[in-house]
């Protein structure tokens, strides 16, 4: 069955405060890096999923994102999906 | 001065265990989504930075990534950088 690689980027909604991000932004000045603004820290979930086709894989990962990976009250998410190319590497020579 | 948008994806090195990712993968089965494997949870840091040019912006964000955003002992990071298009939206009509 085809395998797909999914990357789900989970970010806080713009209206939600991000104290960890603000602390990190302040620390960047102390490191000598000026001009940093709007630093926000989210999650990046990488996974592989087996599915008969890309549409099925996408709908399954969308379900996971809504129900498990993100809290839709305070977080948005976006999904990048790509098929993992099958190779002959595992076949006998 | 030009502004740039940076996205730094911080992920655990492959040799480092990810118990939270494993727990999330197990939970996906309980939600009825089968075929999920290799689920790993990392960080996605989004920020804006002012710099005279893209090379300077990149080297500054690389410094932040190495020193502040990621722990190089257990984490890898990758950087995506793009210039923010300036518009006339803030000029008086």
N, CA and C atoms of all chains as a GROMACS GRO file, in nm:
protein
  558
    1UNK      N    1   0.085  -0.120   0.000
    1UNK     CA    2   0.000   0.000   0.000
    1UNK      C    3   0.088   0.125   0.000
    2UNK      N    4   0.050   0.229  -0.073
    2UNK     CA    5   0.135   0.349  -0.076
    2UNK      C    6   0.152   0.410   0.062
    3UNK      N    7   0.269   0.470   0.081
    3UNK     CA    8   0.298   0.538   0.207
    3UNK      C    9   0.311   0.688   0.179
    4UNK      N   10   0.265   0.767   0.273
    4UNK     CA   11   0.270   0.912   0.258
    4UNK      C   12   0.340   0.972   0.378
    5UNK      N   13   0.411   1.082   0.351
    5UNK     CA   14   0.472   1.159   0.458
    5UNK      C   15   0.387   1.283   0.481
    6UNK      N   16   0.353   1.308   0.606
    6UNK     CA   17   0.272   1.425   0.640
    6UNK      C   18   0.347   1.511   0.740
    7UNK      N   19   0.336   1.641   0.720
    7UNK     CA   20   0.388   1.738   0.817
    7UNK      C   21   0.272   1.829   0.855
    8UNK      N   22   0.238   1.829   0.983
    8UNK     CA   23   0.130   1.913   1.034
    8UNK      C   24   0.194   2.023   1.119
    9UNK      N   25   0.174   2.147   1.076
    9UNK     CA   26   0.226   2.261   1.151
    9UNK      C   27   0.113   2.320   1.233
   10UNK      N   28   0.130   2.314   1.364
   10UNK     CA   29   0.028   2.360   1.458
   10UNK      C   30   0.077   2.492   1.516
   11UNK      N   31  -0.003   2.598   1.501
   11UNK     CA   32   0.038   2.729   1.552
   11UNK      C   33  -0.074   2.787   1.637
   12UNK      N   34  -0.034   2.866   1.735
   12UNK     CA   35  -0.133   2.937   1.816
   12UNK      C   36  -0.211   3.035   1.729
   13UNK      N   37  -0.341   3.047   1.753
   13UNK     CA   38  -0.418   3.149   1.683
   13UNK      C   39  -0.361   3.287   1.715
   14UNK      N   40  -0.371   3.381   1.620
   14UNK     CA   41  -0.309   3.513   1.641
   14UNK      C   42  -0.357   3.583   1.767
   15UNK      N   43  -0.479   3.557   1.811
   15UNK     CA   44  -0.532   3.626   1.929
   15UNK      C   45  -0.483   3.566   2.060
   16UNK      N   46  -0.412   3.453   2.054
   16UNK     CA   47  -0.368   3.385   2.176
   16UNK      C   48  -0.227   3.430   2.211
   17UNK      N   49  -0.207   3.469   2.335
   17UNK     CA   50  -0.074   3.511   2.380
   17UNK      C   51   0.024   3.394   2.377
   18UNK      N   52   0.151   3.424   2.355
   18UNK     CA   53   0.256   3.321   2.350
   18UNK      C   54   0.372   3.366   2.439
   19UNK      N   55   0.361   3.346   2.569
   19UNK     CA   56   0.468   3.393   2.659
   19UNK      C   57   0.603   3.330   2.629
   20UNK      N   58   0.605   3.203   2.591
   20UNK     CA   59   0.734   3.138   2.561
   20UNK      C   60   0.798   3.203   2.439
   21UNK      N   61   0.716   3.234   2.338
   21UNK     CA   62   0.768   3.302   2.220
   21UNK      C   63   0.822   3.440   2.254
   22UNK      N   64   0.750   3.512   2.341
   22UNK     CA   65   0.794   3.647   2.377
   22UNK      C   66   0.925   3.640   2.456
   23UNK      N   67   0.937   3.540   2.545
   23UNK     CA   68   1.061   3.524   2.621
   23UNK      C   69   1.177   3.491   2.527
   24UNK      N   70   1.150   3.410   2.425
   24UNK     CA   71   1.254   3.374   2.329
   24UNK      C   72   1.296   3.496   2.247
   25UNK      N   73   1.197   3.579   2.210
   25UNK     CA   74   1.229   3.701   2.135
   25UNK      C   75   1.318   3.793   2.218
   26UNK      N   76   1.284   3.806   2.347
   26UNK     CA   77   1.366   3.891   2.433
   26UNK      C   78   1.507   3.834   2.446
   27UNK      N   79   1.518   3.703   2.452
   27UNK     CA   80   1.650   3.641   2.464
   27UNK      C   81   1.733   3.662   2.339
   28UNK      N   82   1.670   3.675   2.224
   28UNK     CA   83   1.747   3.696   2.100
   28UNK      C   84   1.820   3.830   2.105
   29UNK      N   85   1.757   3.932   2.166
   29UNK     CA   86   1.829   4.060   2.182
   29UNK      C   87   1.951   4.042   2.270
   30UNK      N   88   1.937   3.965   2.376
   30UNK     CA   89   2.051   3.946   2.467
   30UNK      C   90   2.164   3.868   2.399
   31UNK      N   91   2.130   3.789   2.296
   31UNK     CA   92   2.233   3.719   2.219
   31UNK      C   93   2.299   3.812   2.117
   32UNK      N   94   2.246   3.934   2.105
   32UNK     CA   95   2.305   4.028   2.010
   32UNK      C   96   2.238   4.030   1.874
   33UNK      N   97   2.126   3.960   1.859
   33UNK     CA   98   2.054   3.961   1.732
   33UNK      C   99   1.938   4.059   1.742
   34UNK      N  100   1.950   4.171   1.670
   34UNK     CA  101   1.847   4.274   1.677
   34UNK      C  102   1.747   4.258   1.562
   35UNK      N  103   1.633   4.325   1.577
   35UNK     CA  104   1.536   4.330   1.467
   35UNK      C  105   1.441   4.213   1.460
   36UNK      N  106   1.438   4.128   1.564
   36UNK     CA  107   1.346   4.014   1.563
   36UNK      C  108   1.212   4.059   1.620
   37UNK      N  109   1.104   4.020   1.552
   37UNK     CA  110   0.970   4.052   1.602
   37UNK      C  111   0.877   3.936   1.571
   38UNK      N  112   0.763   3.938   1.635
   38UNK     CA  113   0.656   3.840   1.610
   38UNK      C  114   0.706   3.697   1.616
   39UNK      N  115   0.785   3.665   1.718
   39UNK     CA  116   0.832   3.527   1.730
   39UNK      C  117   0.724   3.444   1.799
   40UNK      N  118   0.681   3.337   1.733
   40UNK     CA  119   0.577   3.251   1.787
   40UNK      C  120   0.625   3.106   1.778
   41UNK      N  121   0.598   3.029   1.880
   41UNK     CA  122   0.644   2.890   1.884
   41UNK      C  123   0.525   2.796   1.869
   42UNK      N  124   0.530   2.714   1.767
   42UNK     CA  125   0.426   2.614   1.745
   42UNK      C  126   0.486   2.474   1.742
   43UNK      N  127   0.403   2.379   1.701
   43UNK     CA  128   0.448   2.241   1.693
   43UNK      C  129   0.460   2.199   1.547
   44UNK      N  130   0.554   2.111   1.520
   44UNK     CA  131   0.568   2.051   1.388
   44UNK      C  132   0.561   1.900   1.406
   45UNK      N  133   0.452   1.840   1.362
   45UNK     CA  134   0.434   1.696   1.378
   45UNK      C  135   0.463   1.629   1.243
   46UNK      N  136   0.559   1.538   1.243
   46UNK     CA  137   0.592   1.462   1.123
   46UNK      C  138   0.546   1.319   1.143
   47UNK      N  139   0.482   1.262   1.041
   47UNK     CA  140   0.439   1.123   1.053
   47UNK      C  141   0.435   1.058   0.916
   48UNK      N  142   0.431   0.926   0.917
   48UNK     CA  143   0.409   0.850   0.795
   48UNK      C  144   0.277   0.775   0.811
   49UNK      N  145   0.205   0.762   0.700
   49UNK     CA  146   0.077   0.692   0.705
   49UNK      C  147   0.060   0.609   0.578
   50UNK      N  148   0.009   0.488   0.596
   50UNK     CA  149  -0.025   0.401   0.484
   50UNK      C  150  -0.171   0.424   0.448
   51UNK      N  151  -0.199   0.439   0.320
   51UNK     CA  152  -0.338   0.457   0.276
   51UNK      C  153  -0.347   0.418   0.130
   52UNK      N  154  -0.467   0.382   0.083
   52UNK     CA  155  -0.480   0.339  -0.056
   52UNK      C  156  -0.451   0.450  -0.157
   53UNK      N  157  -0.478   0.575  -0.121
   53UNK     CA  158  -0.450   0.684  -0.214
   53UNK      C  159  -0.431   0.814  -0.134
   54UNK      N  160  -0.390   0.918  -0.204
   54UNK     CA  161  -0.355   1.044  -0.138
   54UNK      C  162  -0.476   1.109  -0.072
   55UNK      N  163  -0.593   1.101  -0.137
   55UNK     CA  164  -0.711   1.164  -0.078
   55UNK      C  165  -0.746   1.100   0.056
   56UNK      N  166  -0.738   0.968   0.063
   56UNK     CA  167  -0.767   0.898   0.188
   56UNK      C  168  -0.666   0.936   0.294
   57UNK      N  169  -0.539   0.937   0.256
   57UNK     CA  170  -0.435   0.975   0.352
   57UNK      C  171  -0.460   1.115   0.405
   58UNK      N  172  -0.495   1.206   0.314
   58UNK     CA  173  -0.517   1.345   0.357
   58UNK      C  174  -0.633   1.354   0.454
   59UNK      N  175  -0.744   1.286   0.423
   59UNK     CA  176  -0.861   1.298   0.512
   59UNK      C  177  -0.831   1.236   0.648
   60UNK      N  178  -0.752   1.129   0.652
   60UNK     CA  179  -0.718   1.069   0.781
   60UNK      C  180  -0.630   1.161   0.864
   61UNK      N  181  -0.532   1.224   0.800
   61UNK     CA  182  -0.444   1.313   0.876
   61UNK      C  183  -0.520   1.439   0.917
   62UNK      N  184  -0.615   1.483   0.835
   62UNK     CA  185  -0.697   1.598   0.875
   62UNK      C  186  -0.778   1.566   1.000
   63UNK      N  187  -0.832   1.444   1.006
   63UNK     CA  188  -0.906   1.402   1.126
   63UNK      C  189  -0.814   1.404   1.248
   64UNK      N  190  -0.694   1.347   1.233
   64UNK     CA  191  -0.598   1.348   1.344
   64UNK      C  192  -0.566   1.490   1.388
   65UNK      N  193  -0.545   1.578   1.290
   65UNK     CA  194  -0.507   1.715   1.323
   65UNK      C  195  -0.616   1.784   1.403
   66UNK      N  196  -0.741   1.765   1.361
   66UNK     CA  197  -0.854   1.829   1.429
   66UNK      C  198  -0.878   1.772   1.567
   67UNK      N  199  -0.860   1.642   1.583
   67UNK     CA  200  -0.904   1.577   1.706
   67UNK      C  201  -0.791   1.551   1.805
   68UNK      N  202  -0.667   1.542   1.755
   68UNK     CA  203  -0.558   1.493   1.840
   68UNK      C  204  -0.438   1.588   1.844
   69UNK      N  205  -0.397   1.638   1.728
   69UNK     CA  206  -0.270   1.712   1.724
   69UNK      C  207  -0.286   1.858   1.763
   70UNK      N  208  -0.400   1.917   1.731
   70UNK     CA  209  -0.422   2.058   1.762
   70UNK      C  210  -0.544   2.073   1.849
   71UNK      N  211  -0.546   2.179   1.926
   71UNK     CA  212  -0.665   2.219   2.002
   71UNK      C  213  -0.730   2.332   1.924
   72UNK      N  214  -0.840   2.303   1.853
   72UNK     CA  215  -0.894   2.406   1.762
   72UNK      C  216  -0.946   2.530   1.831
   73UNK      N  217  -0.961   2.526   1.962
   73UNK     CA  218  -1.004   2.647   2.034
   73UNK      C  219  -0.894   2.753   2.030
   74UNK      N  220  -0.770   2.711   2.041
   74UNK     CA  221  -0.661   2.809   2.049
   74UNK      C  222  -0.556   2.791   1.939
   75UNK      N  223  -0.570   2.687   1.855
   75UNK     CA  224  -0.464   2.659   1.757
   75UNK      C  225  -0.520   2.642   1.616
   76UNK      N  226  -0.441   2.685   1.519
   76UNK     CA  227  -0.465   2.652   1.378
   76UNK      C  228  -0.365   2.546   1.336
   77UNK      N  229  -0.396   2.478   1.224
   77UNK     CA  230  -0.296   2.384   1.171
   77UNK      C  231  -0.299   2.389   1.020
   78UNK      N  232  -0.185   2.353   0.961
   78UNK     CA  233  -0.180   2.334   0.816
   78UNK      C  234  -0.106   2.205   0.786
   79UNK      N  235  -0.145   2.142   0.676
   79UNK     CA  236  -0.097   2.008   0.644
   79UNK      C  237  -0.023   2.009   0.511
   80UNK      N  238   0.096   1.947   0.512
   80UNK     CA  239   0.169   1.921   0.387
   80UNK      C  240   0.180   1.770   0.372
   81UNK      N  241   0.136   1.718   0.256
   81UNK     CA  242   0.135   1.572   0.236
   81UNK      C  243   0.210   1.538   0.108
   82UNK      N  244   0.294   1.436   0.113
   82UNK     CA  245   0.362   1.393  -0.009
   82UNK      C  246   0.377   1.242  -0.005
   83UNK      N  247   0.371   1.181  -0.124
   83UNK     CA  248   0.386   1.036  -0.129
   83UNK      C  249   0.534   1.001  -0.118
   84UNK      N  250   0.562   0.894  -0.044
   84UNK     CA  251   0.698   0.846  -0.031
   84UNK      C  252   0.727   0.753  -0.148
   85UNK      N  253   0.827   0.789  -0.227
   85UNK     CA  254   0.859   0.710  -0.346
   85UNK      C  255   0.901   0.570  -0.303
   86UNK      N  256   0.846   0.471  -0.369
   86UNK     CA  257   0.891   0.335  -0.341
   86UNK      C  258   1.014   0.307  -0.425
   87UNK      N  259   1.108   0.238  -0.365
   87UNK     CA  260   1.230   0.204  -0.437
   87UNK      C  261   1.243   0.053  -0.439
   88UNK      N  262   1.341   0.005  -0.512
   88UNK     CA  263   1.366  -0.139  -0.517
   88UNK      C  264   1.470  -0.180  -0.415
   89UNK      N  265   1.505  -0.088  -0.326
   89UNK     CA  266   1.616  -0.113  -0.235
   89UNK      C  267   1.592  -0.237  -0.148
   90UNK      N  268   1.464  -0.265  -0.118
   90UNK     CA  269   1.437  -0.377  -0.028
   90UNK      C  270   1.417  -0.509  -0.103
   91UNK      N  271   1.419  -0.503  -0.237
   91UNK     CA  272   1.404  -0.627  -0.313
   91UNK      C  273   1.538  -0.700  -0.319
   92UNK      N  274   1.534  -0.833  -0.331
   92UNK     CA  275   1.662  -0.906  -0.347
   92UNK      C  276   1.728  -0.868  -0.477
   93UNK      N  277   1.857  -0.868  -0.477
   93UNK     CA  278   1.931  -0.828  -0.597
   93UNK      C  279   1.917  -0.934  -0.706
   94UNK      N  280   1.404   4.924   0.612
   94UNK     CA  281   1.490   4.806   0.596
   94UNK      C  282   1.403   4.685   0.559
   95UNK      N  283   1.451   4.599   0.471
   95UNK     CA  284   1.368   4.484   0.432
   95UNK      C  285   1.337   4.394   0.552
   96UNK      N  286   1.220   4.336   0.548
   96UNK     CA  287   1.179   4.243   0.652
   96UNK      C  288   1.170   4.103   0.592
   97UNK      N  289   1.206   4.005   0.671
   97UNK     CA  290   1.205   3.866   0.626
   97UNK      C  291   1.124   3.782   0.722
   98UNK      N  292   1.057   3.684   0.666
   98UNK     CA  293   0.986   3.586   0.747
   98UNK      C  294   1.070   3.459   0.753
   99UNK      N  295   1.088   3.407   0.872
   99UNK     CA  296   1.167   3.285   0.888
   99UNK      C  297   1.083   3.180   0.959
  100UNK      N  298   1.096   3.057   0.914
  100UNK     CA  299   1.036   2.943   0.981
  100UNK      C  300   1.148   2.845   1.013
  101UNK      N  301   1.168   2.818   1.140
  101UNK     CA  302   1.271   2.724   1.182
  101UNK      C  303   1.200   2.599   1.234
  102UNK      N  304   1.226   2.486   1.168
  102UNK     CA  305   1.167   2.359   1.212
  102UNK      C  306   1.271   2.285   1.293
  103UNK      N  307   1.240   2.261   1.419
  103UNK     CA  308   1.332   2.195   1.512
  103UNK      C  309   1.279   2.054   1.536
  104UNK      N  310   1.361   1.955   1.507
  104UNK     CA  311   1.316   1.816   1.525
  104UNK      C  312   1.418   1.740   1.608
  105UNK      N  313   1.371   1.641   1.682
  105UNK     CA  314   1.462   1.554   1.756
  105UNK      C  315   1.548   1.476   1.659
  106UNK      N  316   1.675   1.458   1.694
  106UNK     CA  317   1.760   1.371   1.612
  106UNK      C  318   1.701   1.230   1.609
  107UNK      N  319   1.724   1.159   1.498
  107UNK     CA  320   1.661   1.026   1.485
  107UNK      C  321   1.695   0.931   1.598
  108UNK      N  322   1.813   0.946   1.658
  108UNK     CA  323   1.853   0.853   1.764
  108UNK      C  324   1.790   0.885   1.899
  109UNK      N  325   1.718   0.997   1.909
  109UNK     CA  326   1.661   1.038   2.037
  109UNK      C  327   1.516   0.989   2.047
  110UNK      N  328   1.484   0.925   2.157
  110UNK     CA  329   1.348   0.876   2.177
  110UNK      C  330   1.250   0.993   2.188
  111UNK      N  331   1.125   0.968   2.145
  111UNK     CA  332   1.022   1.071   2.150
  111UNK      C  333   0.896   1.010   2.214
  112UNK      N  334   0.892   1.004   2.348
  112UNK     CA  335   0.777   0.938   2.414
  112UNK      C  336   0.645   1.008   2.383
  113UNK      N  337   0.646   1.142   2.373
  113UNK     CA  338   0.521   1.212   2.343
  113UNK      C  339   0.470   1.174   2.204
  114UNK      N  340   0.562   1.164   2.109
  114UNK     CA  341   0.523   1.122   1.974
  114UNK      C  342   0.469   0.981   1.972
  115UNK      N  343   0.532   0.893   2.049
  115UNK     CA  344   0.486   0.754   2.052
  115UNK      C  345   0.347   0.745   2.115
  116UNK      N  346   0.325   0.823   2.221
  116UNK     CA  347   0.192   0.824   2.284
  116UNK      C  348   0.086   0.877   2.186
  117UNK      N  349   0.124   0.978   2.108
  117UNK     CA  350   0.030   1.035   2.011
  117UNK      C  351  -0.001   0.933   1.902
  118UNK      N  352   0.102   0.860   1.859
  118UNK     CA  353   0.080   0.757   1.757
  118UNK      C  354  -0.016   0.649   1.810
  119UNK      N  355   0.004   0.609   1.933
  119UNK     CA  356  -0.085   0.509   1.992
  119UNK      C  357  -0.228   0.563   2.001
  120UNK      N  358  -0.242   0.690   2.034
  120UNK     CA  359  -0.375   0.750   2.044
  120UNK      C  360  -0.444   0.756   1.908
  121UNK      N  361  -0.366   0.768   1.801
  121UNK     CA  362  -0.429   0.773   1.669
  121UNK      C  363  -0.501   0.643   1.637
  122UNK      N  364  -0.446   0.530   1.682
  122UNK     CA  365  -0.516   0.402   1.662
  122UNK      C  366  -0.648   0.401   1.738
  123UNK      N  367  -0.646   0.454   1.861
  123UNK     CA  368  -0.769   0.456   1.940
  123UNK      C  369  -0.874   0.547   1.878
  124UNK      N  370  -0.831   0.646   1.799
  124UNK     CA  371  -0.926   0.731   1.726
  124UNK      C  372  -0.978   0.662   1.601
  125UNK      N  373  -0.925   0.545   1.568
  125UNK     CA  374  -0.972   0.473   1.451
  125UNK      C  375  -0.891   0.500   1.326
  126UNK      N  376  -0.778   0.570   1.338
  126UNK     CA  377  -0.693   0.596   1.222
  126UNK      C  378  -0.578   0.495   1.224
  127UNK      N  379  -0.579   0.403   1.129
  127UNK     CA  380  -0.476   0.299   1.125
  127UNK      C  381  -0.365   0.338   1.028
  128UNK      N  382  -0.253   0.270   1.040
  128UNK     CA  383  -0.145   0.286   0.942
  128UNK      C  384  -0.051   0.400   0.970
  129UNK      N  385  -0.060   0.461   1.089
  129UNK     CA  386   0.031   0.572   1.122
  129UNK      C  387   0.159   0.516   1.182
  130UNK      N  388   0.273   0.566   1.136
  130UNK     CA  389   0.401   0.523   1.193
  130UNK      C  390   0.495   0.641   1.197
  131UNK      N  391   0.603   0.624   1.272
  131UNK     CA  392   0.709   0.725   1.280
  131UNK      C  393   0.656   0.865   1.311
  132UNK      N  394   0.566   0.874   1.406
  132UNK     CA  395   0.516   1.007   1.443
  132UNK      C  396   0.614   1.073   1.540
  133UNK      N  397   0.663   1.191   1.504
  133UNK     CA  398   0.761   1.265   1.585
  133UNK      C  399   0.712   1.408   1.601
  134UNK      N  400   0.727   1.461   1.720
  134UNK     CA  401   0.680   1.596   1.748
  134UNK      C  402   0.798   1.690   1.766
  135UNK      N  403   0.803   1.792   1.684
  135UNK     CA  404   0.906   1.892   1.695
  135UNK      C  405   0.847   2.030   1.715
  136UNK      N  406   0.931   2.132   1.704
  136UNK     CA  407   0.886   2.269   1.720
  136UNK      C  408   0.892   2.341   1.586
  137UNK      N  409   0.799   2.433   1.567
  137UNK     CA  410   0.799   2.520   1.450
  137UNK      C  411   0.802   2.664   1.501
  138UNK      N  412   0.915   2.730   1.482
  138UNK     CA  413   0.930   2.868   1.530
  138UNK      C  414   0.914   2.961   1.410
  139UNK      N  415   0.818   3.051   1.419
  139UNK     CA  416   0.798   3.152   1.314
  139UNK      C  417   0.840   3.286   1.369
  140UNK      N  418   0.914   3.363   1.290
  140UNK     CA  419   0.954   3.496   1.335
  140UNK      C  420   0.972   3.588   1.216
  141UNK      N  421   0.975   3.717   1.246
  141UNK     CA  422   1.010   3.818   1.146
  141UNK      C  423   1.136   3.886   1.191
  142UNK      N  424   1.221   3.921   1.093
  142UNK     CA  425   1.346   3.987   1.126
  142UNK      C  426   1.376   4.094   1.023
  143UNK      N  427   1.423   4.207   1.071
  143UNK     CA  428   1.469   4.315   0.984
  143UNK      C  429   1.618   4.299   0.960
  144UNK      N  430   1.659   4.310   0.834
  144UNK     CA  431   1.802   4.300   0.803
  144UNK      C  432   1.826   4.369   0.670
  145UNK      N  433   1.952   4.413   0.645
  145UNK     CA  434   1.979   4.484   0.520
  145UNK      C  435   1.961   4.396   0.396
  146UNK      N  436   1.984   4.267   0.408
  146UNK     CA  437   1.968   4.179   0.292
  146UNK      C  438   1.943   4.036   0.340
  147UNK      N  439   1.910   3.949   0.245
  147UNK     CA  440   1.869   3.813   0.280
  147UNK      C  441   1.984   3.734   0.344
  148UNK      N  442   2.107   3.754   0.295
  148UNK     CA  443   2.219   3.678   0.352
  148UNK      C  444   2.240   3.712   0.499
  149UNK      N  445   2.228   3.841   0.531
  149UNK     CA  446   2.244   3.882   0.670
  149UNK      C  447   2.132   3.824   0.756
  150UNK      N  448   2.010   3.833   0.704
  150UNK     CA  449   1.897   3.777   0.779
  150UNK      C  450   1.918   3.629   0.804
  151UNK      N  451   1.962   3.558   0.700
  151UNK     CA  452   1.982   3.414   0.715
  151UNK      C  453   2.088   3.382   0.820
  152UNK      N  454   2.200   3.454   0.817
  152UNK     CA  455   2.306   3.421   0.912
  152UNK      C  456   2.262   3.455   1.054
  153UNK      N  457   2.180   3.559   1.072
  153UNK     CA  458   2.133   3.592   1.206
  153UNK      C  459   2.037   3.486   1.258
  154UNK      N  460   1.948   3.439   1.172
  154UNK     CA  461   1.853   3.337   1.218
  154UNK      C  462   1.925   3.204   1.240
  155UNK      N  463   2.028   3.177   1.160
  155UNK     CA  464   2.107   3.055   1.184
  155UNK      C  465   2.174   3.059   1.322
  156UNK      N  466   2.225   3.176   1.358
  156UNK     CA  467   2.285   3.191   1.492
  156UNK      C  468   2.181   3.165   1.600
  157UNK      N  469   2.062   3.225   1.584
  157UNK     CA  470   1.955   3.202   1.682
  157UNK      C  471   1.920   3.054   1.691
  158UNK      N  472   1.911   2.989   1.575
  158UNK     CA  473   1.870   2.848   1.573
  158UNK      C  474   1.971   2.763   1.649
  159UNK      N  475   2.100   2.789   1.626
  159UNK     CA  476   2.205   2.710   1.690
  159UNK      C  477   2.214   2.736   1.840
  160UNK      N  478   2.192   2.860   1.880
  160UNK     CA  479   2.222   2.899   2.018
  160UNK      C  480   2.099   2.903   2.107
  161UNK      N  481   1.980   2.924   2.047
  161UNK     CA  482   1.863   2.956   2.128
  161UNK      C  483   1.744   2.864   2.100
  162UNK      N  484   1.717   2.840   1.972
  162UNK     CA  485   1.592   2.771   1.938
  162UNK      C  486   1.605   2.620   1.948
  163UNK      N  487   1.723   2.567   1.917
  163UNK     CA  488   1.742   2.423   1.919
  163UNK      C  489   1.856   2.387   2.015
  164UNK      N  490   1.850   2.268   2.067
  164UNK     CA  491   1.960   2.212   2.144
  164UNK      C  492   2.035   2.116   2.052
  165UNK      N  493   2.152   2.158   2.001
  165UNK     CA  494   2.217   2.077   1.897
  165UNK      C  495   2.262   1.939   1.944
  166UNK      N  496   2.263   1.915   2.074
  166UNK     CA  497   2.300   1.782   2.122
  166UNK      C  498   2.192   1.680   2.084
  167UNK      N  499   2.066   1.721   2.090
  167UNK     CA  500   1.957   1.625   2.065
  167UNK      C  501   1.865   1.666   1.951
  168UNK      N  502   1.888   1.784   1.893
  168UNK     CA  503   1.793   1.834   1.793
  168UNK      C  504   1.864   1.879   1.666
  169UNK      N  505   1.796   1.861   1.554
  169UNK     CA  506   1.834   1.922   1.427
  169UNK      C  507   1.738   2.036   1.397
  170UNK      N  508   1.777   2.125   1.306
  170UNK     CA  509   1.684   2.230   1.264
  170UNK      C  510   1.704   2.258   1.116
  171UNK      N  511   1.598   2.305   1.053
  171UNK     CA  512   1.609   2.354   0.916
  171UNK      C  513   1.537   2.488   0.907
  172UNK      N  514   1.586   2.571   0.818
  172UNK     CA  515   1.540   2.710   0.809
  172UNK      C  516   1.480   2.737   0.671
  173UNK      N  517   1.363   2.800   0.672
  173UNK     CA  518   1.303   2.853   0.548
  173UNK      C  519   1.293   3.004   0.566
  174UNK      N  520   1.347   3.079   0.470
  174UNK     CA  521   1.349   3.225   0.480
  174UNK      C  522   1.288   3.285   0.354
  175UNK      N  523   1.203   3.385   0.372
  175UNK     CA  524   1.148   3.453   0.256
  175UNK      C  525   1.130   3.600   0.290
  176UNK      N  526   1.148   3.686   0.188
  176UNK     CA  527   1.132   3.829   0.211
  176UNK      C  528   0.984   3.862   0.214
  177UNK      N  529   0.947   3.952   0.305
  177UNK     CA  530   0.809   3.998   0.314
  177UNK      C  531   0.792   4.112   0.216
  178UNK      N  532   0.700   4.095   0.121
  178UNK     CA  533   0.680   4.199   0.020
  178UNK      C  534   0.631   4.326   0.088
  179UNK      N  535   0.690   4.438   0.050
  179UNK     CA  536   0.642   4.565   0.104
  179UNK      C  537   0.526   4.613   0.018
  180UNK      N  538   0.426   4.666   0.085
  180UNK     CA  539   0.310   4.718   0.011
  180UNK      C  540   0.292   4.865   0.045
  181UNK      N  541   0.201   4.929  -0.021
  181UNK     CA  542   0.171   5.069   0.008
  181UNK      C  543   0.055   5.083   0.104
  182UNK      N  544   0.015   4.972   0.165
  182UNK     CA  545  -0.106   4.974   0.246
  182UNK      C  546  -0.096   5.073   0.362
  183UNK      N  547   0.026   5.097   0.410
  183UNK     CA  548   0.037   5.183   0.527
  183UNK      C  549   0.056   5.330   0.488
  184UNK      N  550   0.068   5.358   0.358
  184UNK     CA  551   0.082   5.496   0.315
  184UNK      C  552  -0.054   5.565   0.315
  185UNK      N  553  -0.056   5.694   0.336
  185UNK     CA  554  -0.184   5.765   0.328
  185UNK      C  555  -0.238   5.760   0.185
  186UNK      N  556  -0.368   5.757   0.174
  186UNK     CA  557  -0.431   5.745   0.042
  186UNK      C  558  -0.415   5.877  -0.034
   0.00000   0.00000   0.00000
